[in-house]
Amino acid sequence: MDWFVAIIVGALIGWLASRFAGTDAQQGAIANILIGIFGAMLGRWLFADVLHIGGGATAGQFSFIGIFWGVLGALILIFLLKALRVLR
């Protein structure tokens, strides 16, 4: 059941991040899910482990603050993918 929640939360995070970044038109559902999941992992690593921001440990969890940190991580991931010209 945990994988199902991860897919749903990853889709929400990926969709929100793609809307903010303006890449929603070129991404499909699978890309939103993958960017959401990997963006939340990046957000948790960057904000909690590297920068030691307390709320960053909740990135990717189904709560307002968890989705917030997950979206920030996904936005960073989208920025990196744009820099590498994977996304336009």
N, C-alpha and C positions, 0 to 999 in steps of 0.2 A: 504494500500500500504506500510505502514511502516514495517509491519511484513515481507513482501516480501524482502525488502531491508535488514532487520536484518538477514534473513536467508542467503541471498547471501553474505553479509559481514562476517557473522559468519562462513560460509563455507570457505571463503577465508582465514580468520584468523586462523581457526582450521587446514586447510590444510597446511598453511605455518609453523605453530608451530609444527605440527606433522612431517613435513619434517626436520625441524631443530633438533627436539628431537629424530628422528629415529624411531618413532612409526607409521609411515604412513601405513606400511604393515599390521598392526593388527587392524587398525581403519577403519571403513567404512564411508560412507558419513554422516550418521546420527550422528556418534560419532564426526566427524570433525565439524559439525554444532553446536552441543551442547557444545563441548569444546571451539569453537570459541566464541559463545555467552556468556557462563559463564566466559570464560577467559577474555573477554573484560570487563565484569562487575567487575571481580576481579581486573583487571588492573586499571580501573577508580577509584574504591574504594581505592586501595592501593596507587597508585601514586598521585592521585588528593586529596583525602580526608585525608589520613593518612600522606603521605610524603610531601604534598603541592607542588608538581611539577606542574607547570602551564600547560604544554602540556598534562598531564595525564587526564585532563577532556575531551579530545577529543577521548579517547579510544573507539574503536568500530565504529567511524564515518567513512564515506567513503571518506577518505583523506589519504595522505601518512603518516602523523604523527598519525592520528587516528588508522590506521592499525598497525603502529609500536608499539604503546602502547598496542593495543589489542593483538598482537602477544606476547609481553613480558608477559602480564597477562596470556595468554594461556600457555606459556612455564612454568610459575610458577604452573599453575593448573596441567599440565602434570607431572611436577616434584612431586607434592603432590600425584597425583594418582599413580605414580610409587612407591613412598615411602610407600603408603598404599597397595601396591601390587594389585591394580585394573588393572593397565597396566604393561606390562613386559618390 
